[in-house]
Amino acid sequence: MPTTRHPETRAIHVEVPDLEAARPLNVPLYQTSNFGYDNPEELAEAIRRPESFAYLRNSNPTVRALENAITSLEGAEASMATASGMGAIHTVLHTVLSSGDHVIAQKHLYGGTFALLKDLAARFGIETTYIDAQDPAEVAAAVRPTTKVLYLETLSNPTAQVTDLPAFFAAGKEAGLTGIVDNTFATPLGCRPIELGADVVVHSTTKFLSGHADVLGGVAAFADAGLHREVWTRLLETGAVADPFAAWLTLRGMGTLGLRMTRHHENADALARFLSQHPGVEKVHWPGLAEHPGHEIAKRMLPHGYGGLFAIDVAGGRKEALEFTRRLRLADRAVSLGGHKTLVQQPATSSHRSMDADGLRAIGITEGTVRIAVGLEHIDDLRADFAQALDG
Ligand SMILES: *Cc1c(COP(=O)(O)O)cnc(C)c1O
């Protein structure tokens, strides 16, 4: 910048340094809402291609790097990063569904997805039939001429119910349905649903993929590039795109995904086994235990581990469970999961507070259920904390 220009101008027009043949080891954070072009023809050409980097709502190199990484991990054709997990789920469902369509979904569903399906029913007449997701024949029994989507979750909240994805997606294909699965709890290291018949895989990257409880994000991975294009075009309209910094933090977290998932699983397995022996605990909902209803499917479908989320039913009930969570010193009382810190939450007084004891029983939990999102701490410290809290 020539020094003949005024200081205000020079403070604005700072040059991006030439990299002199050096190549960044990490994906750089391109925190910029648009890119400039030396020739007006190049800008005109970039604007014609909606996936160019000309404007951030369309695309950005840091965001693209995250999408490419997810495409590779999920064995997909293309992926789309979003501002949140709900941003991905909302955009996918609003693309594949129209007024009057019908959805088949498993009844153990993430609360935000359940609320979205309720809203779609009320405003667009898009009804949902909820199935137990225990027997693939439930799909054929629920199908209507208007059914478009089969919506599943690999592992469910809070009891880690495991859905037999190959069996259910085969039944969905038979009926011509688009198969969508929320793979947040398993991560692509635990399960690759496209290989098991899914058309679309959604994630809240807020959880295990970013892994440090410091960012909100989502992603959808597609088996078919054409469907990706349709959904992504809708994303340009909703504007629920990923911010480059959020994508960068997610990529940074993903570098240790393998190590973290191994540790989450080992810690959860050890803590679940310890708690299953404790007289203060009535029941442990962890797929690693032989008595869990999803144990056999989990062994087959998730050979590398079951994530780090499970639930326990504290003996006594609502008050005993509340007091137990209050006494924890290392584990914190908070929502969300998948970060490095262990968190607990009592569904009856938080995420599922609108349900009474009967309603809770219908989804397999009690007023004394506590959800545990197991973190990466040393297992001896976790066991000691849970023991002191149970022993009062
Ligand atoms: C958190 C979560 C979501 C929603 O993701 P956000 O990033 O909070 O929007 C969806 N599905 C599952 C299973 C989740 O745990």
Ligand as a Chemical Component Dictionary entry (heavy atoms), coordinates in Angstrom:
data_LIG
# 
_chem_comp.id                   LIG 
_chem_comp.type                 NON-POLYMER 
_chem_comp.pdbx_formal_charge   0 
_chem_comp.three_letter_code    LIG 
# 
loop_
_chem_comp_atom.comp_id 
_chem_comp_atom.atom_id 
_chem_comp_atom.alt_atom_id 
_chem_comp_atom.type_symbol 
_chem_comp_atom.charge 
_chem_comp_atom.model_Cartn_x 
_chem_comp_atom.model_Cartn_y 
_chem_comp_atom.model_Cartn_z 
_chem_comp_atom.pdbx_ordinal 
LIG C1 C1 C 0 -28.112 -31.878 20.436 1  
LIG C2 C2 C 0 -28.771 -32.788 19.491 2  
LIG C3 C3 C 0 -29.455 -32.301 18.367 3  
LIG C4 C4 C 0 -29.602 -30.824 18.091 4  
LIG O1 O1 O 0 -28.374 -30.236 17.841 5  
LIG P1 P1 P 0 -28.044 -28.691 18.127 6  
LIG O2 O2 O 0 -26.635 -28.568 17.699 7  
LIG O3 O3 O 0 -28.281 -28.441 19.584 8  
LIG O4 O4 O 0 -28.993 -27.901 17.291 9  
LIG C5 C5 C 0 -30.019 -33.214 17.505 10 
LIG N1 N1 N 0 -29.951 -34.541 17.733 11 
LIG C6 C6 C 0 -29.310 -35.038 18.806 12 
LIG C7 C7 C 0 -29.264 -36.514 19.007 13 
LIG C8 C8 C 0 -28.705 -34.183 19.718 14 
LIG O5 O5 O 0 -28.091 -34.681 20.791 15 
# 
loop_
_chem_comp_bond.comp_id 
_chem_comp_bond.atom_id_1 
_chem_comp_bond.atom_id_2 
_chem_comp_bond.value_order 
_chem_comp_bond.pdbx_ordinal 
LIG C1 C2 SING 1  
LIG C2 C3 SING 2  
LIG C2 C8 DOUB 3  
LIG C3 C4 SING 4  
LIG C3 C5 DOUB 5  
LIG C4 O1 SING 6  
LIG O1 P1 SING 7  
LIG P1 O2 DOUB 8  
LIG P1 O3 SING 9  
LIG P1 O4 SING 10 
LIG C5 N1 SING 11 
LIG N1 C6 DOUB 12 
LIG C6 C7 SING 13 
LIG C6 C8 SING 14 
LIG C8 O5 SING 15 
# 
